Amino acid sequence: MTYHRKRRTKAAFQSSLLEIPGVGRERARRLLKTLGSLAAVKAAPVEEIAQVPGVGERLAHTIKEHLEGRATEGRT
């Protein structure tokens, strides 16, 4: 994979995580480094997400809800 394509792909994954309230660049980086990919973060149970340094159980629930699309339900 070329350098720029790899950078674009990485930025796209991080931007999805950065949309989640409470997740900044450092937490997004830790999530991706620990779990490996955005797909792995989506597939991981809340308990596994909560084990990532800097992510507690409350934020893990928020991340999971956001990635599953439940965070936008009920909003206009």
C-alpha positions in Angstrom: 0.0 0.0 0.0 1.3 3.4 -0.8 2.2 5.9 1.9 -0.5 8.4 1.2 -3.2 5.8 0.8 -2.2 4.3 4.1 -2.4 7.8 5.8 -5.8 8.5 4.3 -7.1 5.1 5.5 -5.7 5.7 9.0 -7.2 9.2 9.1 -10.6 7.9 8.1 -10.7 5.3 10.9 -9.6 7.9 13.4 -12.1 10.4 12.3 -14.9 8.0 13.0 -13.6 7.5 16.5 -13.1 11.2 17.0 -16.8 11.9 16.4 -17.5 10.1 19.7 -18.0 12.4 22.7 -15.1 11.8 25.1 -12.7 10.3 22.5 -9.9 12.5 21.4 -6.8 11.8 19.3 -4.9 10.0 22.1 -7.8 7.7 23.1 -8.6 7.0 19.4 -4.9 6.1 18.9 -4.9 3.8 22.0 -8.1 2.1 20.8 -6.7 1.4 17.4 -3.3 0.4 18.7 -4.7 -2.0 21.4 -7.6 -3.5 19.4 -6.0 -3.3 15.9 -8.7 -1.7 13.8 -12.0 0.1 13.8 -13.7 -3.2 12.9 -12.1 -4.8 15.9 -13.3 -1.9 18.1 -16.9 -2.4 16.8 -16.8 -6.1 17.4 -15.2 -5.9 20.8 -17.4 -6.3 23.9 -17.8 -3.3 26.2 -15.6 -5.0 28.8 -12.7 -5.4 26.3 -13.0 -1.7 25.2 -13.0 -0.7 28.9 -9.6 -2.4 29.3 -7.9 0.0 26.9 -5.8 2.5 28.9 -7.7 5.8 29.4 -11.1 4.2 28.6 -13.4 3.4 31.5 -16.6 1.4 31.5 -18.8 4.5 31.0 -16.8 5.7 27.9 -16.7 2.1 26.6 -20.5 2.0 26.7 -20.6 5.4 24.9 -18.2 4.1 22.2 -20.1 0.9 21.7 -23.5 2.8 21.4 -22.0 5.3 18.9 -20.4 2.6 16.7 -23.6 0.6 16.7 -25.6 3.6 15.6 -27.7 3.9 18.7 -26.3 7.3 19.7 -28.1 9.0 16.9 -31.5 7.4 17.4 -34.1 9.8 18.7 -32.3 12.9 17.6 -33.7 15.3 15.1 
